[in-house]
Amino acid sequence: MTNSDMILRLLTELKIEHQELKEQLEKLQLKLTALERENSNKKTVVAKQRRPSRFPTSFHEWRTSNNRD
């Protein structure tokens, strides 16, 4: 086997390996995107499920609650 044949074979193997790695990277990026979407959906659900605070949230509410006491 000549040097040029060996170089061509190695380049072909590298090209195939590069393509496989690109495909794996794309799959991982899709999974990451899906997980980020799922995580952001969970955060919004948790935020919506919180109990309203017993404490006044505005100055007007604070003032009226103090006037009642």
N, CA, C and O atoms as a CHARMM CRD file, in Angstrom:
* protein
*
  276
    1    1 MET  N      0.85700  -1.17700   0.00000 PROA 1      0.00000
    2    1 MET  CA     0.00000   0.00000   0.00000 PROA 1      0.00000
    3    1 MET  C      0.90600   1.24500   0.00000 PROA 1      0.00000
    4    1 MET  O      1.80900   1.38100   0.82600 PROA 1      0.00000
    5    2 THR  N      0.64100   2.11400  -0.92300 PROA 2      0.00000
    6    2 THR  CA     1.47200   3.31100  -1.03100 PROA 2      0.00000
    7    2 THR  C      1.02100   4.35300  -0.01300 PROA 2      0.00000
    8    2 THR  O     -0.04500   4.25200   0.59500 PROA 2      0.00000
    9    3 ASN  N      1.86400   5.33800   0.14100 PROA 3      0.00000
   10    3 ASN  CA     1.55700   6.40200   1.10000 PROA 3      0.00000
   11    3 ASN  C      0.29400   7.15300   0.71500 PROA 3      0.00000
   12    3 ASN  O     -0.52000   7.48000   1.57800 PROA 3      0.00000
   13    4 SER  N      0.12400   7.42800  -0.55600 PROA 4      0.00000
   14    4 SER  CA    -1.06500   8.16700  -0.99400 PROA 4      0.00000
   15    4 SER  C     -2.33800   7.37100  -0.73100 PROA 4      0.00000
   16    4 SER  O     -3.35900   7.93800  -0.34200 PROA 4      0.00000
   17    5 ASP  N     -2.27700   6.04300  -0.94300 PROA 5      0.00000
   18    5 ASP  CA    -3.44500   5.20500  -0.65200 PROA 5      0.00000
   19    5 ASP  C     -3.76600   5.21200   0.84100 PROA 5      0.00000
   20    5 ASP  O     -4.92900   5.26300   1.24100 PROA 5      0.00000
   21    6 MET  N     -2.72600   5.16000   1.64500 PROA 6      0.00000
   22    6 MET  CA    -2.92200   5.15700   3.09200 PROA 6      0.00000
   23    6 MET  C     -3.51900   6.49500   3.54900 PROA 6      0.00000
   24    6 MET  O     -4.41400   6.53100   4.39400 PROA 6      0.00000
   25    7 ILE  N     -3.01900   7.57200   2.98800 PROA 7      0.00000
   26    7 ILE  CA    -3.54700   8.89100   3.34400 PROA 7      0.00000
   27    7 ILE  C     -5.00500   9.00400   2.93500 PROA 7      0.00000
   28    7 ILE  O     -5.82200   9.51400   3.70200 PROA 7      0.00000
   29    8 LEU  N     -5.34300   8.53900   1.74600 PROA 8      0.00000
   30    8 LEU  CA    -6.73400   8.57700   1.28300 PROA 8      0.00000
   31    8 LEU  C     -7.64300   7.75400   2.18300 PROA 8      0.00000
   32    8 LEU  O     -8.75300   8.17500   2.50800 PROA 8      0.00000
   33    9 ARG  N     -7.16900   6.58000   2.58400 PROA 9      0.00000
   34    9 ARG  CA    -7.96700   5.73400   3.47100 PROA 9      0.00000
   35    9 ARG  C     -8.18200   6.41900   4.81800 PROA 9      0.00000
   36    9 ARG  O     -9.29200   6.40400   5.35000 PROA 9      0.00000
   37   10 LEU  N     -7.14100   7.01300   5.36700 PROA 10     0.00000
   38   10 LEU  CA    -7.26400   7.71400   6.64500 PROA 10     0.00000
   39   10 LEU  C     -8.20000   8.91500   6.52900 PROA 10     0.00000
   40   10 LEU  O     -9.01000   9.16300   7.42200 PROA 10     0.00000
   41   11 LEU  N     -8.08900   9.65000   5.44000 PROA 11     0.00000
   42   11 LEU  CA    -8.98200  10.78700   5.23500 PROA 11     0.00000
   43   11 LEU  C    -10.43300  10.33700   5.12400 PROA 11     0.00000
   44   11 LEU  O    -11.33400  10.99500   5.64500 PROA 11     0.00000
   45   12 THR  N    -10.65600   9.22900   4.45100 PROA 12     0.00000
   46   12 THR  CA   -12.01600   8.69700   4.31900 PROA 12     0.00000
   47   12 THR  C    -12.56100   8.28300   5.68000 PROA 12     0.00000
   48   12 THR  O    -13.71700   8.55800   6.00100 PROA 12     0.00000
   49   13 GLU  N    -11.72900   7.62500   6.47300 PROA 13     0.00000
   50   13 GLU  CA   -12.16000   7.22600   7.81400 PROA 13     0.00000
   51   13 GLU  C    -12.46100   8.44500   8.68200 PROA 13     0.00000
   52   13 GLU  O    -13.44000   8.46200   9.42800 PROA 13     0.00000
   53   14 LEU  N    -11.61700   9.45400   8.57500 PROA 14     0.00000
   54   14 LEU  CA   -11.85100  10.68100   9.34300 PROA 14     0.00000
   55   14 LEU  C    -13.13700  11.36900   8.90700 PROA 14     0.00000
   56   14 LEU  O    -13.87600  11.89600   9.73900 PROA 14     0.00000
   57   15 LYS  N    -13.40000  11.36500   7.63100 PROA 15     0.00000
   58   15 LYS  CA   -14.62500  11.98800   7.12400 PROA 15     0.00000
   59   15 LYS  C    -15.85600  11.25700   7.64900 PROA 15     0.00000
   60   15 LYS  O    -16.83500  11.89000   8.04600 PROA 15     0.00000
   61   16 ILE  N    -15.81000   9.93200   7.65100 PROA 16     0.00000
   62   16 ILE  CA   -16.92900   9.13300   8.16400 PROA 16     0.00000
   63   16 ILE  C    -17.11200   9.38600   9.65900 PROA 16     0.00000
   64   16 ILE  O    -18.23500   9.56500  10.13100 PROA 16     0.00000
   65   17 GLU  N    -16.01200   9.40100  10.39300 PROA 17     0.00000
   66   17 GLU  CA   -16.09000   9.64400  11.83300 PROA 17     0.00000
   67   17 GLU  C    -16.61300  11.05000  12.11600 PROA 17     0.00000
   68   17 GLU  O    -17.39600  11.24800  13.04600 PROA 17     0.00000
   69   18 HSD  N    -16.19100  12.00900  11.33000 PROA 18     0.00000
   70   18 HSD  CA   -16.66800  13.38300  11.48800 PROA 18     0.00000
   71   18 HSD  C    -18.17300  13.45600  11.26600 PROA 18     0.00000
   72   18 HSD  O    -18.87600  14.13900  12.00900 PROA 18     0.00000
   73   19 GLN  N    -18.66900  12.76100  10.25300 PROA 19     0.00000
   74   19 GLN  CA   -20.10500  12.75700   9.97000 PROA 19     0.00000
   75   19 GLN  C    -20.88600  12.12300  11.12500 PROA 19     0.00000
   76   19 GLN  O    -21.94100  12.62500  11.51100 PROA 19     0.00000
   77   20 GLU  N    -20.37100  11.03200  11.67000 PROA 20     0.00000
   78   20 GLU  CA   -21.03100  10.38200  12.80200 PROA 20     0.00000
   79   20 GLU  C    -21.07600  11.31100  14.01700 PROA 20     0.00000
   80   20 GLU  O    -22.08900  11.38500  14.71100 PROA 20     0.00000
   81   21 LEU  N    -19.98500  12.01200  14.26500 PROA 21     0.00000
   82   21 LEU  CA   -19.95100  12.94000  15.39600 PROA 21     0.00000
   83   21 LEU  C    -20.91100  14.10300  15.18700 PROA 21     0.00000
   84   21 LEU  O    -21.53500  14.57300  16.13900 PROA 21     0.00000
   85   22 LYS  N    -21.03200  14.56700  13.95100 PROA 22     0.00000
   86   22 LYS  CA   -21.98800  15.63600  13.66000 PROA 22     0.00000
   87   22 LYS  C    -23.41700  15.17900  13.94600 PROA 22     0.00000
   88   22 LYS  O    -24.21600  15.92400  14.51300 PROA 22     0.00000
   89   23 GLU  N    -23.72700  13.94900  13.54900 PROA 23     0.00000
   90   23 GLU  CA   -25.06700  13.40900  13.79800 PROA 23     0.00000
   91   23 GLU  C    -25.32800  13.27500  15.29400 PROA 23     0.00000
   92   23 GLU  O    -26.41900  13.60100  15.76200 PROA 23     0.00000
   93   24 GLN  N    -24.34400  12.80100  16.04300 PROA 24     0.00000
   94   24 GLN  CA   -24.50300  12.68400  17.49200 PROA 24     0.00000
   95   24 GLN  C    -24.70100  14.05400  18.12600 PROA 24     0.00000
   96   24 GLN  O    -25.52000  14.20800  19.03200 PROA 24     0.00000
   97   25 LEU  N    -23.96100  15.04000  17.65900 PROA 25     0.00000
   98   25 LEU  CA   -24.08900  16.39600  18.17900 PROA 25     0.00000
   99   25 LEU  C    -25.48200  16.95000  17.90500 PROA 25     0.00000
  100   25 LEU  O    -26.07400  17.58600  18.77700 PROA 25     0.00000
  101   26 GLU  N    -26.00600  16.72000  16.72300 PROA 26     0.00000
  102   26 GLU  CA   -27.35400  17.18300  16.39300 PROA 26     0.00000
  103   26 GLU  C    -28.39500  16.53900  17.30600 PROA 26     0.00000
  104   26 GLU  O    -29.31400  17.20700  17.77900 PROA 26     0.00000
  105   27 LYS  N    -28.24200  15.23100  17.55000 PROA 27     0.00000
  106   27 LYS  CA   -29.17700  14.53900  18.43900 PROA 27     0.00000
  107   27 LYS  C    -29.11900  15.12200  19.85000 PROA 27     0.00000
  108   27 LYS  O    -30.15300  15.34700  20.47900 PROA 27     0.00000
  109   28 LEU  N    -27.90800  15.36300  20.34100 PROA 28     0.00000
  110   28 LEU  CA   -27.75800  15.92700  21.68300 PROA 28     0.00000
  111   28 LEU  C    -28.33000  17.33700  21.76000 PROA 28     0.00000
  112   28 LEU  O    -28.92400  17.70900  22.77200 PROA 28     0.00000
  113   29 GLN  N    -28.15700  18.12000  20.70600 PROA 29     0.00000
  114   29 GLN  CA   -28.70900  19.47200  20.69900 PROA 29     0.00000
  115   29 GLN  C    -30.22700  19.43000  20.72200 PROA 29     0.00000
  116   29 GLN  O    -30.86200  20.24500  21.39200 PROA 29     0.00000
  117   30 LEU  N    -30.81900  18.48000  19.99000 PROA 30     0.00000
  118   30 LEU  CA   -32.27600  18.34700  20.00600 PROA 30     0.00000
  119   30 LEU  C    -32.77000  17.95400  21.39400 PROA 30     0.00000
  120   30 LEU  O    -33.76500  18.49200  21.88000 PROA 30     0.00000
  121   31 LYS  N    -32.07500  17.01600  22.02700 PROA 31     0.00000
  122   31 LYS  CA   -32.45900  16.60400  23.37600 PROA 31     0.00000
  123   31 LYS  C    -32.32800  17.76300  24.36100 PROA 31     0.00000
  124   31 LYS  O    -33.19100  17.96100  25.21600 PROA 31     0.00000
  125   32 LEU  N    -31.24700  18.52300  24.23300 PROA 32     0.00000
  126   32 LEU  CA   -31.03700  19.66400  25.11900 PROA 32     0.00000
  127   32 LEU  C    -32.12900  20.70700  24.93400 PROA 32     0.00000
  128   32 LEU  O    -32.63100  21.26400  25.91000 PROA 32     0.00000
  129   33 THR  N    -32.49300  20.97100  23.70200 PROA 33     0.00000
  130   33 THR  CA   -33.55500  21.93400  23.43000 PROA 33     0.00000
  131   33 THR  C    -34.86800  21.46400  24.03600 PROA 33     0.00000
  132   33 THR  O    -35.60400  22.25500  24.62700 PROA 33     0.00000
  133   34 ALA  N    -35.16300  20.16800  23.88800 PROA 34     0.00000
  134   34 ALA  CA   -36.39800  19.62800  24.45200 PROA 34     0.00000
  135   34 ALA  C    -36.39000  19.73700  25.97600 PROA 34     0.00000
  136   34 ALA  O    -37.40200  20.09700  26.57600 PROA 34     0.00000
  137   35 LEU  N    -35.26100  19.42900  26.60000 PROA 35     0.00000
  138   35 LEU  CA   -35.16100  19.52900  28.05600 PROA 35     0.00000
  139   35 LEU  C    -35.29400  20.97300  28.52900 PROA 35     0.00000
  140   35 LEU  O    -35.92300  21.23600  29.55400 PROA 35     0.00000
  141   36 GLU  N    -34.70600  21.90700  27.78800 PROA 36     0.00000
  142   36 GLU  CA   -34.83200  23.31800  28.16900 PROA 36     0.00000
  143   36 GLU  C    -36.27800  23.77900  28.08100 PROA 36     0.00000
  144   36 GLU  O    -36.75200  24.51500  28.94700 PROA 36     0.00000
  145   37 ARG  N    -36.98500  23.34700  27.03300 PROA 37     0.00000
  146   37 ARG  CA   -38.40500  23.69900  26.91000 PROA 37     0.00000
  147   37 ARG  C    -39.20200  23.10900  28.06100 PROA 37     0.00000
  148   37 ARG  O    -40.03700  23.78400  28.66300 PROA 37     0.00000
  149   38 GLU  N    -38.93500  21.83600  28.36300 PROA 38     0.00000
  150   38 GLU  CA   -39.64800  21.16500  29.45100 PROA 38     0.00000
  151   38 GLU  C    -39.37400  21.86600  30.77700 PROA 38     0.00000
  152   38 GLU  O    -40.28300  22.05700  31.58400 PROA 38     0.00000
  153   39 ASN  N    -38.12700  22.24400  30.99700 PROA 39     0.00000
  154   39 ASN  CA   -37.75100  22.92100  32.23500 PROA 39     0.00000
  155   39 ASN  C    -38.42700  24.28100  32.33700 PROA 39     0.00000
  156   39 ASN  O    -38.89900  24.66100  33.40900 PROA 39     0.00000
  157   40 SER  N    -38.47700  25.01100  31.23900 PROA 40     0.00000
  158   40 SER  CA   -39.12700  26.32500  31.28900 PROA 40     0.00000
  159   40 SER  C    -40.62500  26.16900  31.51100 PROA 40     0.00000
  160   40 SER  O    -41.23500  27.00000  32.18300 PROA 40     0.00000
  161   41 ASN  N    -41.23000  25.11700  30.95900 PROA 41     0.00000
  162   41 ASN  CA   -42.65300  24.86500  31.19600 PROA 41     0.00000
  163   41 ASN  C    -42.90200  24.54900  32.66400 PROA 41     0.00000
  164   41 ASN  O    -43.89300  25.00400  33.23600 PROA 41     0.00000
  165   42 LYS  N    -42.01800  23.77800  33.27800 PROA 42     0.00000
  166   42 LYS  CA   -42.17400  23.44700  34.69300 PROA 42     0.00000
  167   42 LYS  C    -42.06200  24.69400  35.55200 PROA 42     0.00000
  168   42 LYS  O    -42.79600  24.84400  36.52900 PROA 42     0.00000
  169   43 LYS  N    -41.14500  25.59600  35.19500 PROA 43     0.00000
  170   43 LYS  CA   -40.97400  26.82100  35.97500 PROA 43     0.00000
  171   43 LYS  C    -42.22400  27.67600  35.91900 PROA 43     0.00000
  172   43 LYS  O    -42.61900  28.26100  36.92700 PROA 43     0.00000
  173   44 THR  N    -42.85500  27.75800  34.74700 PROA 44     0.00000
  174   44 THR  CA   -44.06100  28.57900  34.65400 PROA 44     0.00000
  175   44 THR  C    -45.19900  27.93600  35.42100 PROA 44     0.00000
  176   44 THR  O    -46.00700  28.64400  36.02200 PROA 44     0.00000
  177   45 VAL  N    -45.28600  26.61500  35.41800 PROA 45     0.00000
  178   45 VAL  CA   -46.34000  25.93100  36.16800 PROA 45     0.00000
  179   45 VAL  C    -46.13500  26.15500  37.65500 PROA 45     0.00000
  180   45 VAL  O    -47.09300  26.42500  38.38000 PROA 45     0.00000
  181   46 VAL  N    -44.90000  26.04700  38.11500 PROA 46     0.00000
  182   46 VAL  CA   -44.61000  26.26100  39.53300 PROA 46     0.00000
  183   46 VAL  C    -44.92700  27.70200  39.91100 PROA 46     0.00000
  184   46 VAL  O    -45.48600  27.94900  40.98000 PROA 46     0.00000
  185   47 ALA  N    -44.58800  28.63100  39.07400 PROA 47     0.00000
  186   47 ALA  CA   -44.87500  30.03200  39.37300 PROA 47     0.00000
  187   47 ALA  C    -46.37200  30.27200  39.45800 PROA 47     0.00000
  188   47 ALA  O    -46.82400  31.06000  40.28900 PROA 47     0.00000
  189   48 LYS  N    -47.13700  29.61500  38.62500 PROA 48     0.00000
  190   48 LYS  CA   -48.58500  29.79900  38.64100 PROA 48     0.00000
  191   48 LYS  C    -49.22300  29.12600  39.84900 PROA 48     0.00000
  192   48 LYS  O    -50.29300  29.54600  40.29000 PROA 48     0.00000
  193   49 GLN  N    -48.58800  28.08700  40.39400 PROA 49     0.00000
  194   49 GLN  CA   -49.17600  27.34200  41.49500 PROA 49     0.00000
  195   49 GLN  C    -48.90500  27.98600  42.85600 PROA 49     0.00000
  196   49 GLN  O    -49.48300  27.55400  43.85400 PROA 49     0.00000
  197   50 ARG  N    -48.06600  28.98100  42.92600 PROA 50     0.00000
  198   50 ARG  CA   -47.75000  29.60700  44.21800 PROA 50     0.00000
  199   50 ARG  C    -48.97700  30.26600  44.82000 PROA 50     0.00000
  200   50 ARG  O    -49.81700  30.83300  44.12100 PROA 50     0.00000
  201   51 ARG  N    -49.05000  30.17300  46.13300 PROA 51     0.00000
  202   51 ARG  CA   -50.14200  30.83300  46.86000 PROA 51     0.00000
  203   51 ARG  C    -49.95200  32.32600  46.81000 PROA 51     0.00000
  204   51 ARG  O    -48.82100  32.81100  46.81900 PROA 51     0.00000
  205   52 PRO  N    -51.01700  33.04500  46.75900 PROA 52     0.00000
  206   52 PRO  CA   -50.86400  34.50200  46.85900 PROA 52     0.00000
  207   52 PRO  C    -50.33700  34.86100  48.24300 PROA 52     0.00000
  208   52 PRO  O    -50.68300  34.22400  49.23800 PROA 52     0.00000
  209   53 SER  N    -49.52100  35.85600  48.28900 PROA 53     0.00000
  210   53 SER  CA   -48.89900  36.26300  49.54200 PROA 53     0.00000
  211   53 SER  C    -49.94300  36.86700  50.47800 PROA 53     0.00000
  212   53 SER  O    -50.88300  37.52600  50.03500 PROA 53     0.00000
  213   54 ARG  N    -49.76300  36.63500  51.78100 PROA 54     0.00000
  214   54 ARG  CA   -50.65800  37.24700  52.77100 PROA 54     0.00000
  215   54 ARG  C    -50.31200  38.70700  52.96500 PROA 54     0.00000
  216   54 ARG  O    -51.12400  39.47500  53.48000 PROA 54     0.00000
  217   55 PHE  N    -49.12500  39.09600  52.56000 PROA 55     0.00000
  218   55 PHE  CA   -48.66500  40.45700  52.76000 PROA 55     0.00000
  219   55 PHE  C    -49.09100  41.33800  51.58800 PROA 55     0.00000
  220   55 PHE  O    -49.20200  40.85800  50.46000 PROA 55     0.00000
  221   56 PRO  N    -49.32300  42.59200  51.84100 PROA 56     0.00000
  222   56 PRO  CA   -49.71900  43.50900  50.76200 PROA 56     0.00000
  223   56 PRO  C    -48.62300  43.61100  49.70500 PROA 56     0.00000
  224   56 PRO  O    -47.43400  43.64600  50.02000 PROA 56     0.00000
  225   57 THR  N    -49.04500  43.65500  48.46500 PROA 57     0.00000
  226   57 THR  CA   -48.06500  43.72600  47.38800 PROA 57     0.00000
  227   57 THR  C    -47.91300  45.12900  46.83300 PROA 57     0.00000
  228   57 THR  O    -46.96500  45.39300  46.09300 PROA 57     0.00000
  229   58 SER  N    -48.80400  46.02200  47.16300 PROA 58     0.00000
  230   58 SER  CA   -48.68100  47.40000  46.69000 PROA 58     0.00000
  231   58 SER  C    -48.78700  48.34900  47.87800 PROA 58     0.00000
  232   58 SER  O    -49.20600  47.96700  48.97000 PROA 58     0.00000
  233   59 PHE  N    -48.40000  49.58000  47.63300 PROA 59     0.00000
  234   59 PHE  CA   -48.47100  50.59300  48.69000 PROA 59     0.00000
  235   59 PHE  C    -49.91500  50.81100  49.13700 PROA 59     0.00000
  236   59 PHE  O    -50.19100  50.94400  50.33000 PROA 59     0.00000
  237   60 HSD  N    -50.82400  50.84600  48.17700 PROA 60     0.00000
  238   60 HSD  CA   -52.23600  51.06400  48.49900 PROA 60     0.00000
  239   60 HSD  C    -52.77200  49.93900  49.40200 PROA 60     0.00000
  240   60 HSD  O    -53.46100  50.21000  50.38600 PROA 60     0.00000
  241   61 GLU  N    -52.45500  48.68500  49.06800 PROA 61     0.00000
  242   61 GLU  CA   -52.89100  47.56100  49.90200 PROA 61     0.00000
  243   61 GLU  C    -52.27200  47.65100  51.29200 PROA 61     0.00000
  244   61 GLU  O    -52.93500  47.36900  52.29000 PROA 61     0.00000
  245   62 TRP  N    -51.01000  48.04200  51.35600 PROA 62     0.00000
  246   62 TRP  CA   -50.34600  48.15000  52.65200 PROA 62     0.00000
  247   62 TRP  C    -51.01600  49.22800  53.50700 PROA 62     0.00000
  248   62 TRP  O    -51.22800  49.04800  54.70600 PROA 62     0.00000
  249   63 ARG  N    -51.33700  50.33000  52.87300 PROA 63     0.00000
  250   63 ARG  CA   -51.94400  51.43300  53.61900 PROA 63     0.00000
  251   63 ARG  C    -53.33600  51.05600  54.11900 PROA 63     0.00000
  252   63 ARG  O    -53.68200  51.34900  55.26400 PROA 63     0.00000
  253   64 THR  N    -54.13300  50.41200  53.27800 PROA 64     0.00000
  254   64 THR  CA   -55.47600  50.02500  53.72300 PROA 64     0.00000
  255   64 THR  C    -55.41000  48.95900  54.80500 PROA 64     0.00000
  256   64 THR  O    -56.23100  48.95900  55.72300 PROA 64     0.00000
  257   65 SER  N    -54.44400  48.05200  54.71200 PROA 65     0.00000
  258   65 SER  CA   -54.33800  47.03300  55.75900 PROA 65     0.00000
  259   65 SER  C    -53.88800  47.65600  57.07300 PROA 65     0.00000
  260   65 SER  O    -54.32500  47.21100  58.13400 PROA 65     0.00000
  261   66 ASN  N    -53.04800  48.65000  57.04000 PROA 66     0.00000
  262   66 ASN  CA   -52.61800  49.33600  58.26400 PROA 66     0.00000
  263   66 ASN  C    -53.74000  50.17400  58.85000 PROA 66     0.00000
  264   66 ASN  O    -53.84000  50.29400  60.07100 PROA 66     0.00000
  265   67 ASN  N    -54.57000  50.74600  58.02500 PROA 67     0.00000
  266   67 ASN  CA   -55.68500  51.55300  58.51400 PROA 67     0.00000
  267   67 ASN  C    -56.73700  50.68700  59.19000 PROA 67     0.00000
  268   67 ASN  O    -57.43000  51.14800  60.09600 PROA 67     0.00000
  269   68 ARG  N    -56.86100  49.44300  58.76200 PROA 68     0.00000
  270   68 ARG  CA   -57.84700  48.53900  59.38300 PROA 68     0.00000
  271   68 ARG  C    -57.43200  48.16200  60.79400 PROA 68     0.00000
  272   68 ARG  O    -58.27800  47.99200  61.67200 PROA 68     0.00000
  273   69 ASP  N    -56.14100  48.03200  61.01000 PROA 69     0.00000
  274   69 ASP  CA   -55.64200  47.58800  62.32400 PROA 69     0.00000
  275   69 ASP  C    -55.74900  48.62700  63.34400 PROA 69     0.00000
  276   69 ASP  O    -55.37100  48.40300  64.49400 PROA 69     0.00000
